[in-house]
Amino acid sequence: MTPIKAIIVDDERLARVSLRRLLEPYPEIEIVGEADSCKSAIDLIDTNKPNLVFLDIQLSGETGFDLLESIDKSIKIFFVTAFDDFAIRAFEVNAIDYLLKPVSPQRLKVSLDRLINREDVQKNVANSYEYSDSIYVRISNYASRFIKIGTITLIEPVGNYSKIFTTDGKNCLVLKTLKQWQEELPGNYFVRIHRSCIINIEHVDRIEIDSKTQHRVFLKNIPKPLDVSRRYAKKLKSTHHII
């Protein structure tokens, strides 16, 4: 499996070093950075886009809960703390687990095995979206919306995020790569025409041929035409008969 990108947030350097050593036997977990405060953690998250945070609760002058208010809710949280007072609150914010210092290697193994197995299960249910399904996505820090799969016209990458365009002319960012979308969306409707976009063929207005090898797709409600790369043009022709 692709390693789960993680960071460690703790204001004690020795605690960070100790946890990093405990995580060394797990190639499934890739530590991409460390932070000693909420601010440095936010900067690290913005730069590295981790999927997982090992988070201490008692930081200098602040708490780990303060960090949760400023980061994407889809990021998984492992609380690692010397205090057991906050366990209930930790699970109220959907923490994956709550580990007490000093962290027991056996207890850590149980938690990580559970996480890794869950990630494998999620990968094995790829292509689970039906065309009639709806997905719940965040459109800002303060608002979310339901989007019907069938109304998605175009998906483009924005770093580790992707921008979804819908038939109502709106768009939003989702923490998911094009590769993940390609694995999960129904392949008889959604096709990749370039390394930088996936389209819904139900919303194709027309396809123009500039030469024998260059094709451009025009989508309804999308003003700009989209180039089809040679690699994906062959696949479109053989599987969807639209070129």
C-alpha contacts under 8 A as a table, 3 or more apart, distances in Angstrom:
res1	aa1	res2	aa2	distance
1	M	28	E	7.08
1	M	120	D	7.46
2	T	28	E	7.06
3	P	27	P	6.79
3	P	28	E	4.44
3	P	29	I	5.34
3	P	30	E	5.74
4	I	28	E	5.95
4	I	29	I	4.87
4	I	30	E	5.80
4	I	50	P	7.64
4	I	51	N	6.25
4	I	52	L	7.05
5	K	29	I	6.23
5	K	30	E	4.88
5	K	31	I	6.08
5	K	32	V	6.34
5	K	49	K	7.79
5	K	50	P	4.73
5	K	51	N	5.40
5	K	52	L	6.28
6	A	29	I	6.67
6	A	30	E	5.84
6	A	31	I	4.81
6	A	32	V	5.92
6	A	33	G	7.43
6	A	50	P	5.10
6	A	51	N	5.99
6	A	52	L	4.54
6	A	53	V	5.45
6	A	54	F	7.33
7	I	31	I	5.43
7	I	32	V	5.73
7	I	33	G	5.01
7	I	34	E	5.52
7	I	35	A	7.64
7	I	45	I	7.99
7	I	50	P	6.72
7	I	52	L	6.65
7	I	53	V	5.06
7	I	54	F	6.24
8	I	16	R	6.52
8	I	20	R	7.97
8	I	31	I	7.46
8	I	33	G	6.66
8	I	34	E	4.78
8	I	35	A	6.32
8	I	53	V	5.97
8	I	54	F	4.77
8	I	55	L	6.22
9	V	16	R	7.49
9	V	34	E	5.85
9	V	35	A	4.75
9	V	36	D	5.62
9	V	37	S	6.93
9	V	38	C	7.97
9	V	41	A	6.55
9	V	53	V	7.17
9	V	54	F	6.08
9	V	55	L	4.91
9	V	56	D	6.12
10	D	13	R	7.20
10	D	15	A	6.95
10	D	16	R	6.22
10	D	34	E	7.85
10	D	35	A	6.41
10	D	36	D	4.95
10	D	37	S	7.03
10	D	55	L	6.46
10	D	56	D	5.20
10	D	59	L	6.66
11	D	35	A	7.38
11	D	36	D	4.07
11	D	37	S	6.24
11	D	56	D	7.92
11	D	59	L	5.64
11	D	60	S	6.58
12	E	15	A	5.33
12	E	16	R	6.55
12	E	36	D	7.06
13	R	16	R	5.14
13	R	17	V	6.25
13	R	36	D	7.81
14	L	17	V	5.00
14	L	18	S	6.05
15	A	18	S	5.08
15	A	19	L	6.20
16	R	19	L	5.27
16	R	20	R	6.09
16	R	34	E	7.41
17	V	20	R	5.17
17	V	21	R	6.31
18	S	21	R	5.26
18	S	22	L	6.40
19	L	22	L	5.00
19	L	23	L	6.28
19	L	103	V	7.76
20	R	23	L	5.13
20	R	24	E	6.41
20	R	31	I	7.60
21	R	24	E	5.22
22	L	25	P	7.07
22	L	105	P	6.66
23	L	26	Y	5.61
23	L	29	I	7.25
24	E	27	P	7.04
26	Y	29	I	5.71
27	P	30	E	6.69
28	E	116	I	7.37
31	I	34	E	7.99
32	V	48	N	7.04
32	V	50	P	7.64
33	G	44	L	7.02
34	E	41	A	7.55
34	E	44	L	7.77
35	A	38	C	7.74
35	A	40	S	5.50
35	A	41	A	5.07
35	A	44	L	7.28
36	D	40	S	6.64
36	D	41	A	7.15
36	D	59	L	7.62
37	S	40	S	5.37
37	S	41	A	6.01
37	S	59	L	6.55
37	S	60	S	7.21
38	C	41	A	4.96
38	C	42	I	6.11
38	C	62	E	7.67
38	C	63	T	7.99
38	C	64	G	7.31
38	C	66	D	7.24
38	C	67	L	5.37
39	K	42	I	5.17
39	K	43	D	6.38
40	S	43	D	5.11
40	S	44	L	6.11
41	A	44	L	4.97
41	A	45	I	6.05
41	A	67	L	7.79
42	I	45	I	5.08
42	I	46	D	6.12
42	I	67	L	7.45
42	I	70	S	7.37
42	I	71	I	7.03
43	D	46	D	5.16
43	D	47	T	6.25
44	L	47	T	5.16
44	L	48	N	5.96
44	L	49	K	7.81
45	I	48	N	5.31
45	I	49	K	5.06
45	I	50	P	6.12
45	I	71	I	7.89
46	D	49	K	5.76
49	K	160	N	7.00
50	P	53	V	7.27
50	P	75	I	7.26
51	N	74	S	7.78
51	N	75	I	5.06
51	N	76	K	6.09
52	L	75	I	5.58
52	L	76	K	4.60
52	L	77	I	5.82
52	L	78	F	7.50
53	V	75	I	7.22
53	V	76	K	6.27
53	V	77	I	5.01
53	V	78	F	6.09
54	F	77	I	6.16
54	F	78	F	4.73
54	F	79	F	5.85
54	F	80	V	6.35
55	L	64	G	6.31
55	L	77	I	6.82
55	L	78	F	5.97
55	L	79	F	4.74
55	L	80	V	5.61
55	L	81	T	7.78
56	D	59	L	6.74
56	D	63	T	7.75
56	D	64	G	5.95
56	D	79	F	5.74
56	D	80	V	4.94
56	D	81	T	5.09
57	I	63	T	5.04
57	I	64	G	4.32
57	I	65	F	6.90
57	I	79	F	6.86
57	I	80	V	7.22
57	I	81	T	5.92
58	Q	62	E	6.71
58	Q	63	T	4.99
58	Q	64	G	6.59
58	Q	81	T	7.34
59	L	62	E	5.20
59	L	63	T	5.20
59	L	64	G	6.81
60	S	63	T	7.69
62	E	66	D	6.76
63	T	66	D	5.41
63	T	67	L	7.24
64	G	67	L	5.26
64	G	68	L	6.78
65	F	68	L	5.13
65	F	69	E	6.88
66	D	69	E	5.59
66	D	70	S	7.34
67	L	70	S	5.48
67	L	71	I	6.67
68	L	71	I	5.53
68	L	72	D	7.81
68	L	73	K	7.49
71	I	75	I	7.70
72	D	75	I	5.91
73	K	76	K	7.82
74	S	175	L	7.84
76	K	95	A	6.77
76	K	96	I	6.43
77	I	94	N	7.83
77	I	95	A	4.97
77	I	96	I	5.62
77	I	97	D	7.35
78	F	95	A	6.01
78	F	96	I	5.47
78	F	97	D	5.13
78	F	98	Y	6.09
78	F	99	L	7.39
79	F	90	A	7.43
79	F	95	A	7.05
79	F	96	I	7.97
79	F	97	D	6.29
79	F	98	Y	4.77
79	F	99	L	6.01
80	V	98	Y	6.11
80	V	99	L	4.75
80	V	100	L	5.81
80	V	101	K	6.66
80	V	103	V	7.76
81	T	84	D	7.52
81	T	98	Y	7.70
81	T	99	L	6.38
81	T	100	L	5.11
81	T	101	K	5.53
82	A	100	L	5.34
82	A	101	K	4.72
82	A	102	P	7.28
83	F	86	F	7.06
83	F	100	L	6.82
83	F	101	K	7.96
84	D	87	A	5.77
84	D	100	L	7.01
85	D	88	I	7.82
86	F	89	R	5.34
86	F	90	A	6.01
87	A	90	A	4.99
87	A	91	F	6.46
87	A	98	Y	6.49
88	I	91	F	5.42
88	I	92	E	6.30
89	R	92	E	4.90
89	R	93	V	6.61
90	A	93	V	5.47
90	A	94	N	6.77
90	A	95	A	5.67
90	A	98	Y	7.20
91	F	94	N	4.80
91	F	95	A	5.08
91	F	96	I	7.63
91	F	97	D	7.60
92	E	95	A	7.46
95	A	98	Y	7.25
96	I	115	L	7.82
97	D	111	S	6.90
99	L	103	V	6.45
99	L	107	R	7.85
99	L	108	L	7.58
100	L	103	V	5.73
101	K	104	S	7.74
103	V	107	R	7.31
103	V	108	L	6.94
104	S	107	R	5.12
104	S	108	L	6.09
105	P	108	L	5.02
105	P	109	K	6.08
106	Q	109	K	5.09
106	Q	110	V	6.45
107	R	110	V	5.26
107	R	111	S	6.48
108	L	111	S	5.16
108	L	112	L	6.11
109	K	112	L	5.16
109	K	113	D	5.87
110	V	113	D	5.28
110	V	114	R	6.25
111	S	114	R	5.24
111	S	115	L	6.30
112	L	115	L	4.95
112	L	116	I	5.94
113	D	116	I	5.16
113	D	117	N	5.96
114	R	117	N	5.27
114	R	118	R	6.18
115	L	118	R	5.14
115	L	119	E	6.27
116	I	119	E	5.05
116	I	120	D	6.29
117	N	120	D	5.06
117	N	121	V	6.25
118	R	121	V	5.05
118	R	122	Q	6.23
119	E	122	Q	5.13
119	E	123	K	6.32
120	D	123	K	5.10
120	D	124	N	6.22
121	V	124	N	5.00
121	V	125	V	6.49
122	Q	125	V	5.39
122	Q	126	A	7.14
123	K	126	A	5.61
125	V	128	S	5.75
126	A	183	E	5.52
126	A	184	E	4.76
127	N	183	E	5.55
127	N	184	E	3.74
127	N	185	L	5.40
127	N	186	P	6.02
127	N	187	G	7.91
128	S	184	E	5.78
128	S	185	L	7.18
128	S	186	P	7.83
129	Y	133	D	6.31
129	Y	149	I	7.82
129	Y	184	E	6.01
129	Y	185	L	5.50
129	Y	186	P	6.35
130	E	133	D	5.24
130	E	149	I	7.50
130	E	185	L	7.32
130	E	186	P	6.23
131	Y	148	K	7.91
131	Y	149	I	5.48
131	Y	150	G	5.34
131	Y	185	L	7.88
131	Y	186	P	6.53
131	Y	189	Y	7.93
132	S	148	K	6.68
132	S	149	I	6.25
132	S	150	G	6.18
133	D	148	K	5.90
133	D	149	I	5.71
133	D	150	G	7.77
134	S	146	F	6.16
134	S	147	I	5.30
134	S	148	K	4.11
134	S	149	I	5.65
135	I	146	F	5.53
135	I	147	I	5.32
135	I	148	K	6.38
135	I	149	I	7.04
136	Y	144	S	7.03
136	Y	145	R	5.78
136	Y	146	F	4.53
136	Y	147	I	6.43
137	V	144	S	5.55
137	V	145	R	5.63
137	V	146	F	6.33
137	V	147	I	7.36
137	V	174	V	6.84
138	R	141	N	7.29
138	R	143	A	6.09
138	R	144	S	4.06
138	R	145	R	6.42
138	R	172	C	7.76
138	R	173	L	7.69
138	R	174	V	7.17
139	I	142	Y	7.86
139	I	143	A	5.74
139	I	144	S	5.17
139	I	145	R	6.97
139	I	172	C	5.38
139	I	173	L	6.52
139	I	174	V	7.94
140	S	143	A	5.25
140	S	144	S	6.85
147	I	151	T	7.16
147	I	152	I	7.73
148	K	151	T	5.42
148	K	152	I	7.09
149	I	152	I	5.58
150	G	153	T	7.97
151	T	166	T	5.33
151	T	167	T	5.37
151	T	168	D	7.98
152	I	155	I	7.68
152	I	164	I	6.76
152	I	165	F	5.90
152	I	166	T	4.42
152	I	167	T	6.48
152	I	200	N	6.75
153	T	164	I	7.68
153	T	165	F	5.60
153	T	166	T	5.19
153	T	167	T	6.22
153	T	199	I	5.86
153	T	200	N	5.17
153	T	203	H	6.11
153	T	219	L	7.46
153	T	220	K	7.93
154	L	164	I	6.07
154	L	165	F	5.14
154	L	166	T	7.11
154	L	197	C	6.95
154	L	198	I	5.79
154	L	199	I	4.60
154	L	200	N	6.39
155	I	162	S	6.49
155	I	163	K	5.56
155	I	164	I	4.70
155	I	165	F	6.27
155	I	178	L	7.47
155	I	197	C	5.55
155	I	198	I	5.14
155	I	199	I	6.50
156	E	162	S	5.49
156	E	163	K	5.20
156	E	164	I	6.79
156	E	178	L	7.20
156	E	196	S	5.78
156	E	197	C	4.63
156	E	198	I	6.70
157	P	160	N	7.22
157	P	161	Y	6.11
157	P	162	S	4.28
157	P	163	K	6.16
157	P	177	T	6.67
157	P	178	L	6.26
157	P	196	S	6.07
157	P	197	C	6.95
158	V	161	Y	4.95
158	V	162	S	5.06
158	V	163	K	6.56
159	G	162	S	7.30
159	G	177	T	8.00
160	N	175	L	6.41
160	N	176	K	6.31
160	N	177	T	5.58
161	Y	173	L	6.32
161	Y	174	V	5.42
161	Y	175	L	4.37
161	Y	176	K	5.13
161	Y	177	T	5.77
162	S	173	L	5.55
162	S	174	V	5.36
162	S	175	L	6.48
162	S	176	K	5.91
162	S	177	T	5.92
162	S	178	L	6.75
163	K	171	N	6.51
163	K	172	C	5.52
163	K	173	L	4.56
163	K	174	V	6.43
164	I	171	N	5.25
164	I	172	C	5.43
164	I	173	L	6.39
164	I	174	V	7.46
165	F	169	G	6.81
165	F	170	K	5.97
165	F	171	N	4.45
165	F	172	C	7.03
166	T	169	G	5.70
166	T	170	K	5.71
166	T	171	N	6.28
167	T	170	K	7.39
167	T	220	K	7.79
167	T	221	N	6.49
168	D	221	N	8.00
169	G	221	N	6.47
169	G	222	I	7.98
176	K	180	Q	6.31
176	K	181	W	7.10
177	T	180	Q	5.24
177	T	181	W	6.46
178	L	181	W	5.01
178	L	182	Q	6.04
178	L	196	S	7.84
178	L	197	C	7.44
178	L	198	I	7.44
179	K	182	Q	5.05
179	K	183	E	6.35
180	Q	183	E	5.18
180	Q	184	E	6.28
181	W	184	E	5.13
181	W	185	L	5.81
182	Q	185	L	5.78
182	Q	187	G	7.59
182	Q	190	F	7.62
182	Q	191	V	7.57
182	Q	192	R	7.46
182	Q	198	I	7.68
185	L	190	F	6.50
186	P	189	Y	5.89
186	P	190	F	6.15
187	G	190	F	5.13
187	G	191	V	6.34
188	N	191	V	7.65
188	N	240	H	7.74
189	Y	200	N	5.50
189	Y	201	I	5.62
189	Y	202	E	6.64
190	F	198	I	6.49
190	F	199	I	5.57
190	F	200	N	4.57
190	F	201	I	6.35
191	V	198	I	5.48
191	V	199	I	5.60
191	V	200	N	6.59
191	V	201	I	7.26
191	V	236	L	7.68
192	R	195	R	7.11
192	R	197	C	6.00
192	R	198	I	4.21
192	R	199	I	6.33
192	R	232	Y	6.82
193	I	197	C	6.38
193	I	198	I	6.16
193	I	199	I	7.14
193	I	227	D	7.51
193	I	228	V	4.96
193	I	229	S	6.30
193	I	232	Y	5.15
193	I	233	A	6.75
193	I	236	L	7.69
194	H	197	C	5.45
194	H	198	I	7.24
194	H	227	D	7.20
194	H	228	V	5.65
194	H	229	S	5.30
194	H	232	Y	6.38
200	N	203	H	5.74
200	N	204	V	7.14
201	I	204	V	5.15
203	H	219	L	5.73
203	H	220	K	5.64
204	V	207	I	7.68
204	V	217	V	7.02
204	V	218	F	6.08
204	V	219	L	4.50
204	V	220	K	6.14
205	D	217	V	7.76
205	D	218	F	5.48
205	D	219	L	5.06
205	D	220	K	5.46
206	R	217	V	6.20
206	R	218	F	5.32
206	R	219	L	7.12
207	I	215	H	6.73
207	I	216	R	5.60
207	I	217	V	4.56
207	I	218	F	6.04
207	I	243	I	7.53
208	E	215	H	5.74
208	E	216	R	5.23
208	E	217	V	6.55
208	E	218	F	7.93
209	I	212	K	6.98
209	I	213	T	7.73
209	I	214	Q	5.94
209	I	215	H	4.57
209	I	216	R	6.42
210	D	213	T	7.72
210	D	214	Q	5.45
210	D	215	H	6.10
210	D	216	R	7.56
211	S	214	Q	5.16
211	S	215	H	7.34
213	T	230	R	6.62
214	Q	227	D	7.51
214	Q	228	V	6.95
214	Q	229	S	7.47
214	Q	230	R	7.26
215	H	227	D	6.10
215	H	228	V	5.43
215	H	229	S	7.78
215	H	233	A	7.63
216	R	225	P	6.06
216	R	226	L	5.33
216	R	227	D	4.54
216	R	228	V	5.82
217	V	225	P	5.56
217	V	226	L	5.04
217	V	227	D	6.36
217	V	228	V	7.05
218	F	222	I	7.34
218	F	223	P	7.76
218	F	224	K	7.17
218	F	225	P	4.83
218	F	226	L	6.50
219	L	222	I	5.36
219	L	223	P	7.56
219	L	225	P	7.21
220	K	223	P	7.81
222	I	225	P	7.63
228	V	232	Y	6.56
228	V	233	A	5.95
229	S	232	Y	5.46
229	S	233	A	5.99
230	R	233	A	5.00
230	R	234	K	6.54
231	R	234	K	5.93
231	R	235	K	7.04
232	Y	235	K	5.02
232	Y	236	L	6.11
233	A	236	L	5.09
233	A	237	K	6.15
233	A	243	I	7.43
234	K	237	K	5.17
234	K	238	S	6.29
235	K	238	S	5.27
235	K	239	T	5.98
235	K	240	H	7.96
236	L	239	T	5.37
236	L	240	H	5.29
236	L	241	H	6.56
236	L	242	I	6.71
236	L	243	I	6.72
237	K	240	H	5.84
237	K	241	H	4.81
237	K	242	I	6.01
237	K	243	I	5.06
238	S	241	H	6.04
240	H	243	I	7.96
